[in-house]
Every structure is written in C-alpha cells, then in structure tokens.
Amino acid sequence: MPEKPMVPRDPDWDAKVRASFKRQTFMDTIGARIAALSPGYCQVELAFRGDLCQQNGYLHGGLVTTIAANATGYAAFSLMPPNSSVLGVDYKINLLDPAAGERFIAIGRVLKPGRTLSVVECDIEAEEAGKRKLIAKMLTTMMCLEGVADEIRYKK
C-alpha cells in the first residue's frame, strides 16, 4: 500500500523551516545546509572538513549527530502549525561505521506525525567518489510547542 502523503498544517511551512535553520549560526560555522525539503522530509548535508574531525581523522560523531538532529527536527517542524516551534525530546543514534567520506547526508523522515509528539527516523550516509554508505541511524521524538513562536529567546 502506498504511503499517505504528509500534509503540513502551516501553508508557509517551507519558508518557516528555512528561516529557522538559517538562525542556527552553528550550521553556518560547520557549513551544513538543507539540501532537500518536503513535508515530513528534510535532508541536511555537510562537506568533509579536516577541522571537524576527531583524533583519527573521521568526522566527529557529535557532528554526525548534529546534522541528524537537524534533519529530524526540521522534517517534523515542516508539519507543525503556524506559531509553533520544535523541540527534541529523545534521540537515539547508532554509529554504524566511521564517518569517512567527502560529504555526509542526513535524511530525516517523519514516521508518525502527531499533534504534540512526532517520531522521526534518520539515515546518515557518507559519500565517497559518488558512492554512498550508511554510517549511522537515528530515531527521535520531536515535540511541537504550539503557541510558542520559533524565535531567538536567549542572546548573550
């Protein structure tokens, strides 16, 4: 049976997601970007950089987790109503192979959208010479904070 298409509750979902992602200055710092976006789906990409590695030269696991958290969060946020924000409640990641490659792709897909809680999965792939390999798998629970605008609340 074909999957039922995800239906966003905000007609401006695309602009809302992209504006929120843009406010994450850490994404600029590491060079991550949204590569694909549709209701219930978000793909975040990160090019390899030597200054983002751990001691053995692999992309640091914290960055693998970061791009996966963003892909899952924004996949869920794309389905949330206007005047809401998204908050991660639970993250479970399995790092399956070292993060070695030219580019890393986190592919977030909503499995079960809910009014308050959504379950989202993410495959994280490493690409080398045009070939992709699954290096990690994440499962998350994302919370919709309805009535809480997605905006900067803390500024130092």
C-alpha beads as a LAMMPS data file, in Angstrom:
LAMMPS data file: protein, C-alpha beads

156 atoms
155 bonds

1 atom types
1 bond types

-500.0 500.0 xlo xhi
-500.0 500.0 ylo yhi
-500.0 500.0 zlo zhi

Masses

1 110.0

Atoms # bond

1 1 1 0.000 0.000 0.000
2 1 1 1.447 3.431 -0.927
3 1 1 2.352 5.832 1.847
4 1 1 -0.107 8.605 2.559
5 1 1 1.475 11.998 1.759
6 1 1 2.335 14.192 4.728
7 1 1 0.227 17.350 4.943
8 1 1 1.721 20.454 6.593
9 1 1 -0.521 22.420 8.956
10 1 1 1.182 25.699 8.022
11 1 1 0.825 26.989 4.434
12 1 1 4.171 28.789 4.893
13 1 1 5.951 25.664 6.159
14 1 1 8.847 25.860 3.674
15 1 1 9.773 29.480 4.490
16 1 1 9.300 28.812 8.230
17 1 1 11.680 25.828 8.203
18 1 1 14.342 27.573 6.116
19 1 1 14.224 30.735 8.265
20 1 1 14.613 28.678 11.436
21 1 1 17.539 26.721 10.001
22 1 1 19.200 29.973 8.931
23 1 1 19.076 31.290 12.528
24 1 1 21.232 28.367 13.662
25 1 1 24.612 30.033 13.419
26 1 1 26.298 26.732 14.276
27 1 1 25.087 25.364 10.928
28 1 1 26.969 28.211 9.210
29 1 1 30.034 27.512 11.351
30 1 1 30.220 23.875 10.269
31 1 1 28.983 24.511 6.711
32 1 1 25.782 22.424 6.880
33 1 1 22.875 23.188 4.581
34 1 1 19.389 21.980 3.769
35 1 1 19.746 20.035 0.520
36 1 1 16.138 18.830 0.169
37 1 1 12.901 19.667 1.940
38 1 1 9.331 18.466 1.586
39 1 1 6.504 17.884 4.089
40 1 1 7.761 15.346 6.625
41 1 1 11.196 15.116 4.974
42 1 1 14.444 17.032 5.380
43 1 1 17.900 16.315 4.058
44 1 1 20.887 18.101 5.626
45 1 1 24.314 17.917 4.009
46 1 1 27.785 18.620 5.314
47 1 1 31.017 18.577 3.318
48 1 1 34.067 16.977 4.898
49 1 1 36.445 19.398 6.591
50 1 1 39.608 18.439 8.447
51 1 1 38.877 20.882 11.258
52 1 1 35.667 18.966 12.097
53 1 1 37.399 15.642 12.737
54 1 1 38.150 13.577 15.784
55 1 1 41.619 12.232 16.607
56 1 1 41.619 9.518 13.895
57 1 1 40.611 11.822 11.034
58 1 1 36.946 10.833 10.841
59 1 1 34.166 13.400 11.039
60 1 1 33.394 13.755 14.746
61 1 1 30.411 11.723 15.948
62 1 1 28.984 14.841 17.565
63 1 1 28.672 16.416 14.114
64 1 1 27.086 13.289 12.654
65 1 1 24.553 13.558 15.481
66 1 1 24.109 17.307 14.918
67 1 1 23.163 17.043 11.260
68 1 1 20.860 14.100 12.028
69 1 1 19.146 16.055 14.822
70 1 1 18.582 18.937 12.412
71 1 1 17.245 16.702 9.637
72 1 1 14.784 15.012 12.004
73 1 1 13.775 18.233 13.739
74 1 1 13.059 20.089 10.528
75 1 1 11.265 17.119 8.974
76 1 1 8.907 17.242 11.973
77 1 1 8.736 21.065 12.026
78 1 1 7.577 21.078 8.395
79 1 1 4.296 19.505 9.544
80 1 1 3.688 21.750 12.574
81 1 1 1.142 24.580 12.716
82 1 1 1.884 28.293 12.460
83 1 1 3.156 29.976 15.627
84 1 1 4.860 26.853 16.907
85 1 1 8.381 25.645 17.449
86 1 1 10.050 22.254 17.553
87 1 1 11.986 20.722 20.395
88 1 1 13.837 17.403 20.512
89 1 1 12.612 15.182 23.344
90 1 1 14.541 11.981 22.687
91 1 1 17.473 10.992 20.447
92 1 1 18.825 7.504 19.875
93 1 1 21.697 7.160 17.442
94 1 1 23.674 4.134 16.357
95 1 1 27.027 4.973 14.788
96 1 1 27.469 2.020 12.439
97 1 1 30.732 2.874 10.676
98 1 1 33.410 5.560 10.904
99 1 1 32.364 8.860 9.313
100 1 1 34.790 8.778 6.399
101 1 1 33.875 10.470 3.135
102 1 1 33.777 13.643 1.085
103 1 1 30.229 14.534 2.074
104 1 1 27.724 13.491 4.735
105 1 1 23.976 13.372 4.180
106 1 1 21.381 13.149 6.954
107 1 1 17.976 12.092 5.623
108 1 1 15.160 12.749 8.098
109 1 1 11.698 11.221 7.567
110 1 1 8.664 11.532 9.809
111 1 1 7.382 8.064 10.652
112 1 1 4.430 9.100 12.799
113 1 1 3.308 12.718 12.910
114 1 1 1.349 13.728 15.977
115 1 1 -0.340 16.836 17.306
116 1 1 2.254 17.122 20.091
117 1 1 4.822 14.346 19.566
118 1 1 6.215 13.040 16.282
119 1 1 8.507 10.065 15.732
120 1 1 11.203 10.680 13.126
121 1 1 13.977 8.491 11.704
122 1 1 17.201 9.470 10.013
123 1 1 19.707 7.650 7.846
124 1 1 23.129 9.264 7.817
125 1 1 25.232 8.414 4.797
126 1 1 28.831 9.124 3.854
127 1 1 29.553 9.761 0.195
128 1 1 32.932 8.993 -1.373
129 1 1 33.593 9.056 -5.136
130 1 1 29.847 9.139 -5.853
131 1 1 29.069 6.069 -3.727
132 1 1 27.047 6.278 -0.523
133 1 1 27.358 4.170 2.583
134 1 1 25.065 4.116 5.625
135 1 1 27.197 5.162 8.622
136 1 1 24.546 5.903 11.266
137 1 1 20.862 5.561 12.073
138 1 1 18.902 7.862 14.390
139 1 1 15.418 7.636 15.870
140 1 1 13.970 10.725 17.548
141 1 1 10.882 12.060 19.222
142 1 1 10.131 15.690 18.418
143 1 1 7.723 17.891 20.346
144 1 1 5.525 20.593 18.879
145 1 1 5.415 23.654 21.123
146 1 1 2.177 25.121 19.811
147 1 1 1.724 28.798 20.625
148 1 1 5.479 29.243 21.154
149 1 1 6.937 31.168 18.226
150 1 1 10.124 29.848 16.645
151 1 1 12.436 32.739 17.503
152 1 1 15.622 33.560 19.337
153 1 1 14.873 33.549 23.079
154 1 1 18.359 33.770 24.506
155 1 1 21.004 36.153 23.325
156 1 1 24.258 36.722 25.130

Bonds

1 1 1 2
2 1 2 3
3 1 3 4
4 1 4 5
5 1 5 6
6 1 6 7
7 1 7 8
8 1 8 9
9 1 9 10
10 1 10 11
11 1 11 12
12 1 12 13
13 1 13 14
14 1 14 15
15 1 15 16
16 1 16 17
17 1 17 18
18 1 18 19
19 1 19 20
20 1 20 21
21 1 21 22
22 1 22 23
23 1 23 24
24 1 24 25
25 1 25 26
26 1 26 27
27 1 27 28
28 1 28 29
29 1 29 30
30 1 30 31
31 1 31 32
32 1 32 33
33 1 33 34
34 1 34 35
35 1 35 36
36 1 36 37
37 1 37 38
38 1 38 39
39 1 39 40
40 1 40 41
41 1 41 42
42 1 42 43
43 1 43 44
44 1 44 45
45 1 45 46
46 1 46 47
47 1 47 48
48 1 48 49
49 1 49 50
50 1 50 51
51 1 51 52
52 1 52 53
53 1 53 54
54 1 54 55
55 1 55 56
56 1 56 57
57 1 57 58
58 1 58 59
59 1 59 60
60 1 60 61
61 1 61 62
62 1 62 63
63 1 63 64
64 1 64 65
65 1 65 66
66 1 66 67
67 1 67 68
68 1 68 69
69 1 69 70
70 1 70 71
71 1 71 72
72 1 72 73
73 1 73 74
74 1 74 75
75 1 75 76
76 1 76 77
77 1 77 78
78 1 78 79
79 1 79 80
80 1 80 81
81 1 81 82
82 1 82 83
83 1 83 84
84 1 84 85
85 1 85 86
86 1 86 87
87 1 87 88
88 1 88 89
89 1 89 90
90 1 90 91
91 1 91 92
92 1 92 93
93 1 93 94
94 1 94 95
95 1 95 96
96 1 96 97
97 1 97 98
98 1 98 99
99 1 99 100
100 1 100 101
101 1 101 102
102 1 102 103
103 1 103 104
104 1 104 105
105 1 105 106
106 1 106 107
107 1 107 108
108 1 108 109
109 1 109 110
110 1 110 111
111 1 111 112
112 1 112 113
113 1 113 114
114 1 114 115
115 1 115 116
116 1 116 117
117 1 117 118
118 1 118 119
119 1 119 120
120 1 120 121
121 1 121 122
122 1 122 123
123 1 123 124
124 1 124 125
125 1 125 126
126 1 126 127
127 1 127 128
128 1 128 129
129 1 129 130
130 1 130 131
131 1 131 132
132 1 132 133
133 1 133 134
134 1 134 135
135 1 135 136
136 1 136 137
137 1 137 138
138 1 138 139
139 1 139 140
140 1 140 141
141 1 141 142
142 1 142 143
143 1 143 144
144 1 144 145
145 1 145 146
146 1 146 147
147 1 147 148
148 1 148 149
149 1 149 150
150 1 150 151
151 1 151 152
152 1 152 153
153 1 153 154
154 1 154 155
155 1 155 156
